[in-house]
């Protein structure tokens, strides 16, 4: 909804007189009438009763007037944020979705460019691209896929999909599961507020599939998360408006991709560009290291995972019994399949 049209409507609604409202706005009466008609066309309803001898609000007009204050305030706040961002010289604004950890990149930026302030702001997934188009952020860490028309997009890493179940659920006994294991489970659809879904899971209502980083954010003692080995993974990427790329943005993107302070575009990366031991780097933005360090790191990682697996893995008899119970329960739900 055009906020200018909304302001014009409010002026008429408050004064109930088109001529006086036009004068207070500093526009002509025909222009004001056109604004009101455009708003009525957008809403598909009349806002004023034109059959009366004097201007009065229709039922729709009364409702819109009651709701217009918060709408105008929200737009004014958004414009103020844009103005504040644009007014700060030597500032780079970075947005990120839940589950992305930007600390190492901000530290690298501050050490290399102390004279250019870095403003970091968390955003919801649905706003991760809008903040770029609205000028609130220069670059944004998003969860793929996104509508990338006009955007520069560099995939960074993939996230393992996990299923979150109550701690008493049979799946809690396994190290990992497959989608087939979940075939007869009640899947809680991910709501805008993830904590609500986890609350339902804890109550035994069902299970929910989440990226591992999101599951970690909402970890609690009465639920557990288990990797789903054949579920589609989600990707994290850094994006920006392609036509608005600046030298500062390009430098920050280079830091994220792993360029050291002294390297050229094809130089040596930082020790780690993105992700964790369960997140696999993808694309040209992945980090690399020397073959010897990779071999050593892989050996240590394998030893650590083996130790962790031995500690977590239930006894063979217990796992066999639990999976059999799970399959039996699924057959019972499916009518003896």
VOPAGU-2260 file (C-alpha; in pm, 1 decimal, decimal comma):
REM VOPAGU-2260
SITE   aa  ch    i         X         Y         Z
SITE  UNK   A    0       0,0       0,0       0,0
SITE  UNK   A    1     131,4     341,7     -99,6
SITE  UNK   A    2     189,9     532,5     224,3
SITE  UNK   A    3     148,4     867,5      45,7
SITE  UNK   A    4    -204,8     768,0     -54,3
SITE  UNK   A    5    -265,7     655,6     302,2
SITE  UNK   A    6    -152,2     992,3     440,6
SITE  UNK   A    7    -386,1    1171,1     198,4
SITE  UNK   A    8    -675,0     950,5     312,3
SITE  UNK   A    9    -601,2    1020,9     680,6
SITE  UNK   A   10    -602,8    1396,3     618,6
SITE  UNK   A   11    -951,9    1377,9     466,1
SITE  UNK   A   12   -1075,6    1130,2     727,7
SITE  UNK   A   13    -964,5    1352,7    1014,2
SITE  UNK   A   14   -1108,8    1675,6     871,8
SITE  UNK   A   15   -1400,4    1524,0     675,7
SITE  UNK   A   16   -1351,7    1800,3     422,0
SITE  UNK   A   17   -1161,7    1755,7      94,2
SITE  UNK   A   18   -1079,8    2122,9      39,2
SITE  UNK   A   19    -937,3    2180,1     388,7
SITE  UNK   A   20    -747,2    1850,7     375,2
SITE  UNK   A   21    -594,8    1944,9      39,0
SITE  UNK   A   22    -489,1    2281,4     178,5
SITE  UNK   A   23    -325,6    2120,3     483,5
SITE  UNK   A   24    -133,3    1883,0     256,3
SITE  UNK   A   25     -29,4    2156,7      15,4
SITE  UNK   A   26    -184,2    1986,1    -287,8
SITE  UNK   A   27    -482,0    2059,8    -510,2
SITE  UNK   A   28    -826,6    1920,3    -437,7
SITE  UNK   A   29    -836,1    1723,4    -767,7
SITE  UNK   A   30    -500,4    1564,1    -679,6
SITE  UNK   A   31    -633,1    1467,6    -336,9
SITE  UNK   A   32    -949,9    1321,0    -487,7
SITE  UNK   A   33    -735,9    1117,7    -727,9
SITE  UNK   A   34    -532,3     980,8    -436,5
SITE  UNK   A   35    -845,3     870,9    -250,4
SITE  UNK   A   36    -991,8     708,7    -563,2
SITE  UNK   A   37    -663,4     524,7    -626,4
SITE  UNK   A   38    -665,5     391,2    -270,6
SITE  UNK   A   39   -1029,9     285,2    -304,0
SITE  UNK   A   40    -946,9     104,0    -628,2
SITE  UNK   A   41    -659,4     -75,9    -456,2
SITE  UNK   A   42    -881,4    -185,6    -166,2
SITE  UNK   A   43   -1186,8    -257,7    -379,6
SITE  UNK   A   44   -1416,7     -59,1    -150,5
SITE  UNK   A   45   -1535,5     297,7     -98,8
SITE  UNK   A   46   -1377,3     481,1     193,1
SITE  UNK   A   47   -1621,2     773,6     208,8
SITE  UNK   A   48   -1998,3     800,4     182,0
SITE  UNK   A   49   -2048,3    1040,3    -107,4
SITE  UNK   A   50   -2427,5    1022,6     -97,7
SITE  UNK   A   51   -2452,0    1229,3     218,8
SITE  UNK   A   52   -2468,1    1608,4     220,3
SITE  UNK   A   53   -2132,1    1615,7     393,8
SITE  UNK   A   54   -1828,9    1388,3     379,9
SITE  UNK   A   55   -1852,4    1086,6     610,9
SITE  UNK   A   56   -1647,6     771,1     649,0
SITE  UNK   A   57   -1778,7     436,8     527,7
SITE  UNK   A   58   -1736,4     125,3     742,2
SITE  UNK   A   59   -1425,2      34,6     543,0
SITE  UNK   A   60   -1295,0     387,6     586,0
SITE  UNK   A   61   -1341,9     371,9     962,2
SITE  UNK   A   62   -1150,7      44,1     979,1
SITE  UNK   A   63    -867,3     176,3     762,4
SITE  UNK   A   64    -840,3     493,1     971,1
SITE  UNK   A   65    -801,7     282,9    1286,7
SITE  UNK   A   66    -523,0      79,3    1125,4
SITE  UNK   A   67    -346,5     359,4     937,8
SITE  UNK   A   68    -146,1     494,3    1232,1
SITE  UNK   A   69      68,5     180,7    1284,6
SITE  UNK   A   70     111,8     140,2     906,6
SITE  UNK   A   71     241,4     494,8     864,5
SITE  UNK   A   72     465,1     467,8    1172,4
SITE  UNK   A   73     618,9     144,4    1042,5
SITE  UNK   A   74     694,1     304,9     706,6
SITE  UNK   A   75     844,7     613,5     870,6
SITE  UNK   A   76    1065,6     389,8    1085,8
SITE  UNK   A   77    1178,7     195,1     779,0
SITE  UNK   A   78    1267,1     514,3     592,9
SITE  UNK   A   79    1451,3     646,4     898,1
SITE  UNK   A   80    1660,3     328,1     912,8
SITE  UNK   A   81    1745,2     364,5     545,3
SITE  UNK   A   82    1841,6     728,4     593,9
SITE  UNK   A   83    2055,5     643,9     897,0
SITE  UNK   A   84    2236,2     370,9     706,0
SITE  UNK   A   85    2303,8     594,1     406,6
SITE  UNK   A   86    2408,9     888,0     620,0
SITE  UNK   A   87    2692,6     706,6     794,2
SITE  UNK   A   88    3014,7     746,2     595,7
SITE  UNK   A   89    3249,3     450,8     591,8
SITE  UNK   A   90    2985,6     202,0     706,8
SITE  UNK   A   91    2907,0    -147,6     581,6
SITE  UNK   A   92    2580,1    -310,1     685,6
SITE  UNK   A   93    2551,3    -689,8     699,3
SITE  UNK   A   94    2231,8    -889,6     757,5
SITE  UNK   A   95    2214,6   -1257,9     847,9
SITE  UNK   A   96    1943,2   -1519,2     897,2
SITE  UNK   A   97    1909,4   -1736,6    1210,0
SITE  UNK   A   98    2167,1   -2011,7    1230,4
SITE  UNK   A   99    2447,5   -1819,0    1059,0
SITE  UNK   A  100    2743,5   -1724,5    1278,4
SITE  UNK   A  101    2922,1   -1415,4    1148,0
SITE  UNK   A  102    3161,4   -1352,0    1438,4
SITE  UNK   A  103    3484,7   -1465,0    1270,9
SITE  UNK   A  104    3414,9   -1254,4     962,4
SITE  UNK   A  105    3334,2    -941,2    1161,2
SITE  UNK   A  106    3654,1    -984,8    1364,3
SITE  UNK   A  107    3858,3   -1023,8    1045,7
SITE  UNK   A  108    3696,2    -710,9     902,6
SITE  UNK   A  109    3759,9    -503,2    1214,4
SITE  UNK   A  110    4126,0    -604,2    1222,0
SITE  UNK   A  111    4179,3    -512,0     856,8
SITE  UNK   A  112    3952,9    -207,9     824,8
SITE  UNK   A  113    3917,9     -39,1    1165,2
SITE  UNK   A  114    3815,1     286,1     997,6
SITE  UNK   A  115    3505,3     135,9     835,2
SITE  UNK   A  116    3232,7      45,8    1082,6
SITE  UNK   A  117    3054,0    -285,2    1032,0
SITE  UNK   A  118    2687,9    -287,9    1129,8
SITE  UNK   A  119    2550,1    -639,2    1179,7
SITE  UNK   A  120    2178,4    -709,3    1208,2
SITE  UNK   A  121    1981,8   -1037,3    1239,6
SITE  UNK   A  122    1682,2   -1071,3    1007,4
SITE  UNK   A  123    1407,9   -1326,3     950,3
SITE  UNK   A  124    1446,2   -1550,3     646,4
SITE  UNK   A  125    1157,9   -1382,0     464,0
SITE  UNK   A  126    1329,2   -1041,1     502,8
SITE  UNK   A  127    1682,6   -1150,7     411,3
SITE  UNK   A  128    1660,0   -1017,4      53,0
SITE  UNK   A  129    1413,0    -735,3     121,1
SITE  UNK   A  130    1667,9    -558,2     344,3
SITE  UNK   A  131    1896,7    -535,0      41,0
SITE  UNK   A  132    1631,3    -396,8    -190,7
SITE  UNK   A  133    1521,0    -148,4      77,3
SITE  UNK   A  134    1878,2     -25,2     127,7
SITE  UNK   A  135    1891,8    -134,1     491,7
SITE  UNK   A  136    2177,4    -381,7     435,9
SITE  UNK   A  137    2461,3    -395,6     184,0
SITE  UNK   A  138    2511,5    -772,3     190,9
SITE  UNK   A  139    2305,4   -1049,2     343,6
SITE  UNK   A  140    2362,0   -1408,0     450,1
SITE  UNK   A  141    2055,6   -1599,2     329,2
SITE  UNK   A  142    1920,5   -1951,6     336,3
SITE  UNK   A  143    1877,0   -2083,5     -16,7
SITE  UNK   A  144    1683,4   -2082,5    -239,2
SITE  UNK   A  145    1611,8   -1713,8    -298,8
SITE  UNK   A  146    1471,0   -1526,1    -595,8
SITE  UNK   A  147    1805,5   -1411,5    -730,8
SITE  UNK   A  148    1693,5   -1170,8   -1004,6
SITE  UNK   A  149    1937,7    -880,8    -994,5
SITE  UNK   A  150    2138,1   -1037,7    -712,8
SITE  UNK   A  151    2494,5   -1153,1    -685,1
SITE  UNK   A  152    2491,2   -1492,4    -511,3
SITE  UNK   A  153    2784,0   -1695,7    -376,1
SITE  UNK   A  154    2693,6   -2029,4    -210,5
SITE  UNK   A  155    2904,9   -2085,2     100,7
SITE  UNK   A  156    2810,4   -2413,9     263,8
SITE  UNK   A  157    2534,6   -2669,7     304,6
SITE  UNK   A  158    2353,0   -2756,0     625,4
SITE  UNK   A  159    2265,4   -3106,9     735,5
SITE  UNK   A  160    1894,1   -3172,6     777,6
SITE  UNK   A  161    1793,5   -3312,8    1115,8
SITE  UNK   A  162    1472,7   -3441,8    1266,1
SITE  UNK   A  163    1383,7   -3306,6    1610,0
SITE  UNK   A  164    1192,4   -3552,4    1830,0
SITE  UNK   A  165    1098,1   -3573,5    2195,6
SITE  UNK   A  166    1362,8   -3740,4    2411,9
SITE  UNK   A  167    1127,1   -4035,4    2473,7
SITE  UNK   A  168    1068,4   -4102,0    2103,1
SITE  UNK   A  169    1218,5   -4429,7    1965,4
SITE  UNK   A  170    1415,9   -4229,4    1708,0
SITE  UNK   A  171    1608,5   -4066,8    1994,2
SITE  UNK   A  172    1800,4   -4394,8    2035,0
SITE  UNK   A  173    1951,5   -4381,6    1685,4
SITE  UNK   A  174    2260,2   -4195,5    1566,2
SITE  UNK   A  175    2083,3   -4110,0    1238,9
SITE  UNK   A  176    1768,0   -4195,9    1045,1
SITE  UNK   A  177    1638,9   -4196,1     687,7
SITE  UNK   A  178    1325,6   -4047,6     537,6
SITE  UNK   A  179    1181,5   -4399,2     524,8
SITE  UNK   A  180    1206,2   -4413,3     904,9
SITE  UNK   A  181     987,3   -4101,9     918,5
SITE  UNK   A  182     728,5   -4221,3     665,9
SITE  UNK   A  183     457,0   -4276,0     926,0
SITE  UNK   A  184     553,7   -3997,8    1163,7
SITE  UNK   A  185     339,2   -3688,7    1201,2
SITE  UNK   A  186     551,3   -3406,2    1061,2
SITE  UNK   A  187     497,4   -3070,0    1229,5
SITE  UNK   A  188     507,4   -2807,8     956,0
SITE  UNK   A  189     763,3   -2540,3    1028,7
SITE  UNK   A  190     575,6   -2227,7    1146,1
SITE  UNK   A  191     715,9   -1871,7    1133,6
SITE  UNK   A  192     815,8   -1916,1    1499,0
SITE  UNK   A  193    1033,1   -2229,1    1518,1
SITE  UNK   A  194    1009,9   -2244,6    1896,2
SITE  UNK   A  195     636,8   -2316,8    1858,0
SITE  UNK   A  196     714,3   -2623,5    1646,2
SITE  UNK   A  197     974,5   -2744,3    1895,9
SITE  UNK   A  198     721,4   -2696,8    2175,7
SITE  UNK   A  199     478,6   -2925,4    1991,2
SITE  UNK   A  200     754,6   -3181,9    1938,3
SITE  UNK   A  201     841,9   -3177,6    2309,1
SITE  UNK   A  202     475,3   -3242,1    2386,2
SITE  UNK   A  203     483,6   -3553,2    2166,6
SITE  UNK   A  204     255,6   -3410,7    1896,6
SITE  UNK   A  205     495,5   -3502,1    1614,9
SITE  UNK   A  206     843,8   -3445,3    1475,9
SITE  UNK   A  207     992,3   -3155,5    1278,8
SITE  UNK   A  208    1262,4   -3137,0    1010,6
SITE  UNK   A  209    1502,8   -2843,7    1045,5
SITE  UNK   A  210    1847,9   -2734,1     930,1
SITE  UNK   A  211    2096,3   -2840,7    1195,6
SITE  UNK   A  212    2195,4   -2483,5    1282,0
SITE  UNK   A  213    1831,3   -2391,8    1352,8
SITE  UNK   A  214    1786,7   -2702,6    1566,7
SITE  UNK   A  215    2092,6   -2598,1    1769,5
SITE  UNK   A  216    1943,8   -2254,0    1830,5
SITE  UNK   A  217    1632,1   -2414,7    1977,3
SITE  UNK   A  218    1801,1   -2699,0    2167,3
SITE  UNK   A  219    1634,9   -2797,8    2493,9
SITE  UNK   A  220    1658,7   -3088,2    2736,7
SITE  UNK   A  221    1330,6   -3255,3    2641,0
SITE  UNK   A  222    1404,9   -3292,1    2267,8
SITE  UNK   A  223    1688,6   -3440,5    2061,1
SITE  UNK   A  224    1799,9   -3389,5    1699,9
SITE  UNK   A  225    1915,5   -3670,0    1471,7
SITE  UNK   A  226    2062,7   -3633,4    1119,5
SITE  UNK   A  227    1839,0   -3747,6     832,7
SITE  UNK   A  228    2097,1   -3896,1     598,7
SITE  UNK   A  229    1896,9   -3881,1     274,9
SITE  UNK   A  230    1702,0   -3556,9     331,0
SITE  UNK   A  231    1772,9   -3259,0     102,7
SITE  UNK   A  232    2027,5   -3021,1     251,2
SITE  UNK   A  233    1980,1   -2645,5     272,6
SITE  UNK   A  234    2243,3   -2400,2     160,3
SITE  UNK   A  235    2373,5   -2074,9     303,2
SITE  UNK   A  236    2487,1   -1803,0      63,1
SITE  UNK   A  237    2602,7   -1442,5      72,1
SITE  UNK   A  238    2405,0   -1215,0    -159,6
SITE  UNK   A  239    2403,4    -849,8    -265,1
SITE  UNK   A  240    2239,5    -623,9    -523,4
SITE  UNK   A  241    2452,1    -685,4    -831,6
SITE  UNK   A  242    2441,8    -327,1    -958,8
SITE  UNK   A  243    2526,6    -180,9    -616,6
SITE  UNK   A  244    2854,1    -365,2    -554,6
SITE  UNK   A  245    3112,0    -136,0    -389,4
SITE  UNK   A  246    3478,5    -185,0    -308,4
SITE  UNK   A  247    3388,5    -227,8      60,8
SITE  UNK   A  248    3129,0    -493,9     -19,3
SITE  UNK   A  249    3371,3    -675,3    -246,9
SITE  UNK   A  250    3634,5    -672,1      27,9
SITE  UNK   A  251    3391,7    -817,4     282,9
SITE  UNK   A  252    3282,2   -1087,0      37,3
SITE  UNK   A  253    3649,3   -1169,5     -10,3
SITE  UNK   A  254    3692,6   -1211,7     365,5
SITE  UNK   A  255    3394,4   -1445,4     376,9
SITE  UNK   A  256    3532,9   -1648,5      87,2
SITE  UNK   A  257    3864,4   -1677,0     268,6
SITE  UNK   A  258    4104,8   -1421,8     122,5
SITE  UNK   A  259    4381,7   -1315,1     357,5
SITE  UNK   A  260    4478,8    -952,7     403,1
SITE  UNK   A  261    4785,2    -984,1     178,6
SITE  UNK   A  262    4634,0   -1209,8     -87,3
SITE  UNK   A  263    4504,1   -1126,8    -430,2
SITE  UNK   A  264    4170,2   -1254,9    -552,9
SITE  UNK   A  265    4327,1   -1596,6    -611,6
SITE  UNK   A  266    4543,3   -1593,5    -299,2
SITE  UNK   A  267    4549,6   -1815,4       7,4
SITE  UNK   A  268    4224,5   -1836,2     202,2
SITE  UNK   A  269    4171,8   -1804,6     571,9
SITE  UNK   A  270    4188,1   -2128,6     763,9
SITE  UNK   A  271    3808,4   -2159,0     755,7
SITE  UNK   A  272    3559,9   -1972,0     537,5
SITE  UNK   A  273    3230,9   -2108,4     661,8
SITE  UNK   A  274    3042,2   -2389,4     828,9
SITE  UNK   A  275    3123,7   -2643,0    1096,6
SITE  UNK   A  276    3221,0   -3008,8    1116,7
SITE  UNK   A  277    2870,7   -3095,7    1001,0
SITE  UNK   A  278    2839,4   -2826,6     732,4
SITE  UNK   A  279    3001,7   -2899,9     396,6
SITE  UNK   A  280    3146,9   -2606,2     201,8
SITE  UNK   A  281    3037,8   -2583,2    -161,4
SITE  UNK   A  282    3117,3   -2377,5    -469,8
SITE  UNK   A  283    3405,6   -2142,1    -528,1
SITE  UNK   A  284    3349,0   -1987,1    -186,5
SITE  UNK   A  285    3471,8   -2292,0       2,8
SITE  UNK   A  286    3787,5   -2274,1     206,5
SITE  UNK   A  287    4094,9   -2487,1     149,2
SITE  UNK   A  288    4414,9   -2578,6     328,8
SITE  UNK   A  289    4742,6   -2753,1     258,1
SITE  UNK   A  290    4728,3   -3129,1     182,3
SITE  UNK   A  291    4930,1   -3212,9     492,9
SITE  UNK   A  292    4705,6   -3014,8     722,4
SITE  UNK   A  293    4396,3   -3168,0     559,9
SITE  UNK   A  294    4531,2   -3518,3     616,9
SITE  UNK   A  295    4619,2   -3444,3     977,6
SITE  UNK   A  296    4287,6   -3272,4    1038,5
SITE  UNK   A  297    4094,7   -3559,5     880,0
SITE  UNK   A  298    4273,1   -3811,0    1103,1
SITE  UNK   A  299    4200,7   -3610,9    1416,3
SITE  UNK   A  300    3842,6   -3553,5    1306,1
SITE  UNK   A  301    3796,0   -3924,6    1236,9
SITE  UNK   A  302    3933,1   -4015,7    1578,4
SITE  UNK   A  303    3709,6   -3761,5    1748,2
SITE  UNK   A  304    3401,0   -3877,5    1557,9
SITE  UNK   A  305    3478,4   -4242,7    1633,1
SITE  UNK   A  306    3509,9   -4163,3    2002,8
SITE  UNK   A  307    3192,0   -3956,9    1997,8
SITE  UNK   A  308    3008,4   -4229,0    1806,2
SITE  UNK   A  309    3120,3   -4494,2    2052,4
SITE  UNK   A  310    2998,1   -4281,3    2340,6
SITE  UNK   A  311    2659,1   -4203,0    2183,3
SITE  UNK   A  312    2577,0   -4527,5    2003,9
SITE  UNK   A  313    2335,1   -4751,5    2195,2
SITE  UNK   A  314    2406,4   -5118,8    2242,6
SITE  UNK   A  315    2337,6   -5332,5    1933,0
SITE  UNK   A  316    2057,7   -5526,1    2104,4
SITE  UNK   A  317    1894,1   -5203,0    2219,4
SITE  UNK   A  318    1911,9   -5045,9    1872,1
SITE  UNK   A  319    1780,4   -5361,5    1705,6
SITE  UNK   A  320    1492,3   -5380,9    1950,8
SITE  UNK   A  321    1412,2   -5008,2    1915,7
SITE  UNK   A  322    1415,8   -5006,3    1535,6
SITE  UNK   A  323    1200,1   -5319,4    1536,4
SITE  UNK   A  324     956,8   -5146,8    1771,0
SITE  UNK   A  325     954,6   -4840,1    1546,7
SITE  UNK   A  326     888,2   -5050,2    1236,0
SITE  UNK   A  327     615,0   -5243,7    1416,2
SITE  UNK   A  328     453,0   -4919,7    1526,6
SITE  UNK   A  329     466,6   -4786,9    1170,3
SITE  UNK   A  330     310,7   -5108,8    1034,6
SITE  UNK   A  331      35,1   -5081,1    1294,0
SITE  UNK   A  332     -31,8   -4718,9    1192,2
SITE  UNK   A  333     -37,1   -4820,8     826,5
SITE  UNK   A  334    -287,8   -5096,9     878,8
SITE  UNK   A  335     -46,2   -5385,8     893,1
SITE  UNK   A  336     169,7   -5292,4     595,9
